[in-house]
């Protein structure tokens, strides 16, 4: 099952690893930036893939970006509604 948009069930560390991968960073770069071992990066990636229903890095990144875009669209709609209420 693939995660629904805006409901990624990831830990903060798992989400950060996927976010950095989405930026095109390698495992070595992610490891250096986060200050954790490569093995730990691999564990975070595998756990994130499993939680997201992804079978590869490109699929996990696509799901992650899709969820983030959806969350931004929902926030935009919420803010537009508030603005409309304030104007009236």
MDAnalysis code that builds the backbone (N, CA, C; Angstrom):
import MDAnalysis as mda
import numpy as np

u = mda.Universe.empty(264, n_residues=88, atom_resindex=np.repeat(np.arange(88), 3), trajectory=True)
u.add_TopologyAttr("name", ["N", "CA", "C"] * 88)
u.add_TopologyAttr("resid", np.arange(1, 89))
u.add_TopologyAttr("resname", ["UNK", "UNK", "UNK", "UNK", "UNK", "UNK", "UNK", "UNK", "UNK", "UNK", "UNK", "UNK", "UNK", "UNK", "UNK", "UNK", "UNK", "UNK", "UNK", "UNK", "UNK", "UNK", "UNK", "UNK", "UNK", "UNK", "UNK", "UNK", "UNK", "UNK", "UNK", "UNK", "UNK", "UNK", "UNK", "UNK", "UNK", "UNK", "UNK", "UNK", "UNK", "UNK", "UNK", "UNK", "UNK", "UNK", "UNK", "UNK", "UNK", "UNK", "UNK", "UNK", "UNK", "UNK", "UNK", "UNK", "UNK", "UNK", "UNK", "UNK", "UNK", "UNK", "UNK", "UNK", "UNK", "UNK", "UNK", "UNK", "UNK", "UNK", "UNK", "UNK", "UNK", "UNK", "UNK", "UNK", "UNK", "UNK", "UNK", "UNK", "UNK", "UNK", "UNK", "UNK", "UNK", "UNK", "UNK", "UNK"])
u.atoms.positions = np.array([
    [0.838, -1.182, 0.000],
    [0.000, 0.000, 0.000],
    [0.880, 1.241, 0.000],
    [0.574, 2.170, -0.874],
    [1.330, 3.411, -0.962],
    [0.683, 4.441, -0.051],
    [1.535, 5.215, 0.627],
    [1.040, 6.234, 1.549],
    [0.190, 7.263, 0.820],
    [-0.863, 7.683, 1.489],
    [-1.706, 8.750, 0.931],
    [-0.972, 10.075, 1.076],
    [-1.270, 11.030, 0.205],
    [-0.618, 12.327, 0.302],
    [-0.875, 12.990, 1.642],
    [0.160, 13.624, 2.147],
    [0.031, 14.335, 3.403],
    [0.004, 13.447, 4.631],
    [0.136, 12.144, 4.446],
    [0.066, 11.223, 5.577],
    [1.278, 10.297, 5.620],
    [2.407, 10.787, 5.216],
    [3.589, 9.935, 5.245],
    [3.882, 9.520, 6.680],
    [3.934, 8.225, 6.922],
    [4.122, 7.714, 8.283],
    [5.597, 7.598, 8.661],
    [6.393, 8.581, 8.316],
    [7.836, 8.494, 8.508],
    [8.282, 9.169, 9.799],
    [9.356, 8.621, 10.371],
    [9.991, 9.309, 11.491],
    [10.696, 10.546, 10.927],
    [11.076, 11.453, 11.795],
    [11.766, 12.668, 11.358],
    [13.061, 12.324, 10.613],
    [13.796, 11.341, 11.118],
    [15.059, 10.950, 10.480],
    [14.810, 10.309, 9.114],
    [13.803, 9.458, 9.026],
    [13.484, 8.819, 7.745],
    [13.071, 9.869, 6.727],
    [12.244, 10.814, 7.151],
    [11.810, 11.855, 6.227],
    [12.986, 12.713, 5.774],
    [13.895, 13.007, 6.687],
    [15.065, 13.822, 6.314],
    [15.943, 13.087, 5.304],
    [16.132, 11.791, 5.499],
    [16.935, 11.008, 4.549],
    [16.287, 11.046, 3.163],
    [14.982, 10.839, 3.089],
    [14.290, 10.868, 1.793],
    [14.333, 12.276, 1.196],
    [14.158, 13.294, 2.025],
    [14.210, 14.678, 1.533],
    [15.578, 15.006, 0.949],
    [16.631, 14.576, 1.613],
    [17.982, 14.828, 1.104],
    [18.243, 14.033, -0.170],
    [17.729, 12.810, -0.231],
    [17.853, 12.009, -1.453],
    [17.111, 12.701, -2.596],
    [15.957, 13.302, -2.283],
    [15.178, 14.014, -3.304],
    [15.944, 15.221, -3.844],
    [16.866, 15.735, -3.052],
    [17.714, 16.849, -3.486],
    [18.904, 16.363, -4.319],
    [18.984, 15.057, -4.495],
    [20.048, 14.484, -5.312],
    [21.304, 14.127, -4.544],
    [21.229, 14.139, -3.222],
    [22.412, 13.827, -2.415],
    [22.651, 12.323, -2.363],
    [23.904, 11.969, -2.340],
    [24.296, 10.564, -2.231],
    [24.214, 10.127, -0.773],
    [24.291, 8.816, -0.548],
    [24.307, 8.314, 0.829],
    [25.475, 8.893, 1.607],
    [26.643, 9.011, 0.980],
    [27.811, 9.589, 1.656],
    [27.540, 11.027, 2.071],
    [26.926, 11.809, 1.184],
    [26.618, 13.208, 1.491],
    [25.555, 13.308, 2.589],
    [24.556, 12.430, 2.526],
    [23.512, 12.422, 3.550],
    [24.119, 12.051, 4.901],
    [24.977, 11.056, 4.901],
    [25.641, 10.618, 6.121],
    [26.443, 11.759, 6.743],
    [27.206, 12.453, 5.911],
    [28.022, 13.573, 6.403],
    [27.145, 14.698, 6.938],
    [26.092, 15.036, 6.211],
    [25.211, 16.131, 6.622],
    [24.473, 15.824, 7.911],
    [24.014, 14.580, 8.051],
    [23.248, 14.210, 9.239],
    [24.142, 13.760, 10.392],
    [25.408, 13.485, 10.102],
    [26.336, 13.059, 11.143],
    [26.046, 11.665, 11.668],
    [25.539, 10.797, 10.779],
    [25.275, 9.416, 11.173],
    [25.919, 8.459, 10.163],
    [26.091, 7.224, 10.583],
    [26.795, 6.230, 9.771],
    [26.016, 5.872, 8.504],
    [26.761, 5.462, 7.483],
    [26.141, 5.011, 6.233],
    [25.155, 3.874, 6.472],
    [25.499, 2.992, 7.356],
    [24.613, 1.861, 7.671],
    [23.280, 2.375, 8.217],
    [23.331, 3.409, 9.029],
    [22.117, 3.990, 9.591],
    [21.282, 4.645, 8.497],
    [21.946, 5.303, 7.551],
    [21.248, 5.898, 6.405],
    [20.500, 4.801, 5.655],
    [21.182, 3.682, 5.415],
    [20.559, 2.560, 4.706],
    [19.340, 2.034, 5.463],
    [19.446, 1.923, 6.777],
    [18.321, 1.441, 7.588],
    [17.151, 2.425, 7.484],
    [17.434, 3.722, 7.611],
    [16.368, 4.734, 7.502],
    [15.692, 4.666, 6.138],
    [16.494, 4.503, 5.080],
    [15.930, 4.417, 3.726],
    [15.015, 3.198, 3.588],
    [15.510, 2.043, 4.009],
    [14.726, 0.818, 3.875],
    [13.434, 0.888, 4.678],
    [13.495, 1.435, 5.878],
    [12.293, 1.574, 6.701],
    [11.313, 2.557, 6.052],
    [11.832, 3.646, 5.508],
    [10.973, 4.632, 4.838],
    [10.309, 4.008, 3.615],
    [11.079, 3.290, 2.805],
    [10.514, 2.635, 1.621],
    [9.370, 1.704, 2.029],
    [9.593, 0.911, 3.074],
    [8.575, -0.038, 3.523],
    [7.317, 0.696, 3.982],
    [7.481, 1.754, 4.752],
    [6.328, 2.512, 5.250],
    [5.566, 3.207, 4.122],
    [6.299, 3.618, 3.067],
    [5.696, 4.349, 1.957],
    [5.128, 3.414, 0.897],
    [5.490, 2.145, 0.962],
    [5.066, 1.208, -0.066],
    [5.895, 1.353, -1.326],
    [7.104, 1.855, -1.179],
    [7.995, 2.079, -2.323],
    [8.966, 0.914, -2.462],
    [9.329, 0.630, -3.700],
    [10.280, -0.458, -3.936],
    [11.619, 0.048, -4.467],
    [11.743, 1.363, -4.632],
    [12.995, 1.920, -5.155],
    [13.146, 3.370, -4.701],
    [14.350, 3.890, -4.841],
    [14.596, 5.291, -4.485],
    [13.754, 6.238, -5.338],
    [13.716, 6.073, -6.665],
    [12.883, 6.993, -7.451],
    [11.409, 6.966, -7.043],
    [10.890, 5.782, -6.737],
    [9.493, 5.687, -6.327],
    [9.289, 6.367, -4.972],
    [10.193, 6.150, -4.035],
    [10.081, 6.785, -2.716],
    [10.147, 8.302, -2.836],
    [11.037, 8.800, -3.669],
    [11.171, 10.244, -3.867],
    [9.902, 10.803, -4.512],
    [9.361, 10.102, -5.481],
    [8.130, 10.559, -6.132],
    [6.980, 10.615, -5.129],
    [6.843, 9.602, -4.293],
    [5.789, 9.581, -3.276],
    [5.995, 10.729, -2.290],
    [7.237, 10.917, -1.865],
    [7.567, 11.987, -0.923],
    [7.202, 13.354, -1.508],
    [7.618, 13.610, -2.743],
    [7.338, 14.899, -3.372],
    [5.845, 15.088, -3.615],
    [5.163, 14.040, -4.026],
    [3.717, 14.090, -4.235],
    [3.011, 14.454, -2.927],
    [3.419, 13.821, -1.838],
    [2.814, 14.101, -0.536],
    [3.084, 15.534, -0.102],
    [4.294, 16.021, -0.333],
    [4.629, 17.398, 0.044],
    [3.832, 18.402, -0.779],
    [3.714, 18.155, -2.073],
    [2.932, 19.044, -2.940],
    [1.476, 19.059, -2.484],
    [0.934, 17.887, -2.193],
    [-0.458, 17.800, -1.743],
    [-0.646, 18.562, -0.431],
    [0.293, 18.418, 0.489],
    [0.204, 19.125, 1.773],
    [0.246, 20.639, 1.557],
    [1.086, 21.100, 0.627],
    [1.153, 22.533, 0.320],
    [-0.139, 23.020, -0.318],
    [-0.730, 22.213, -1.189],
    [-2.001, 22.585, -1.814],
    [-3.102, 22.702, -0.761],
    [-3.126, 21.776, 0.184],
    [-4.119, 21.835, 1.260],
    [-3.912, 23.077, 2.126],
    [-2.674, 23.383, 2.445],
    [-2.365, 24.572, 3.243],
    [-2.750, 25.840, 2.490],
    [-2.477, 25.872, 1.197],
    [-2.845, 27.014, 0.367],
    [-4.359, 27.215, 0.379],
    [-5.113, 26.149, 0.236],
    [-6.579, 26.238, 0.254],
    [-7.067, 26.733, 1.609],
    [-6.459, 26.236, 2.681],
    [-6.837, 26.670, 4.027],
    [-6.568, 28.158, 4.215],
    [-5.418, 28.627, 3.756],
    [-5.074, 30.042, 3.893],
    [-5.964, 30.928, 3.028],
    [-6.307, 30.456, 1.840],
    [-7.220, 31.220, 0.986],
    [-8.594, 31.362, 1.643],
    [-9.046, 30.298, 2.298],
    [-10.327, 30.341, 3.001],
    [-10.279, 31.351, 4.126],
    [-9.198, 31.354, 4.901],
    [-9.056, 32.312, 5.997],
    [-9.026, 33.739, 5.460],
    [-8.302, 33.946, 4.383],
    [-8.225, 35.282, 3.783],
    [-9.595, 35.743, 3.323],
    [-10.347, 34.844, 2.734],
    [-11.696, 35.165, 2.278],
    [-12.586, 35.553, 3.465],
    [-12.452, 34.830, 4.575],
    [-13.231, 35.125, 5.767],
    [-12.855, 36.490, 6.345],
    [-11.586, 36.822, 6.327],
    [-11.110, 38.095, 6.861],
    [-11.617, 39.249, 6.010],
    [-11.638, 39.053, 4.717],
    [-12.089, 40.111, 3.804],
    [-13.588, 40.373, 3.916],
    [-14.340, 39.377, 4.314],
    [-15.793, 39.531, 4.415],
    [-16.118, 39.978, 5.785],
])
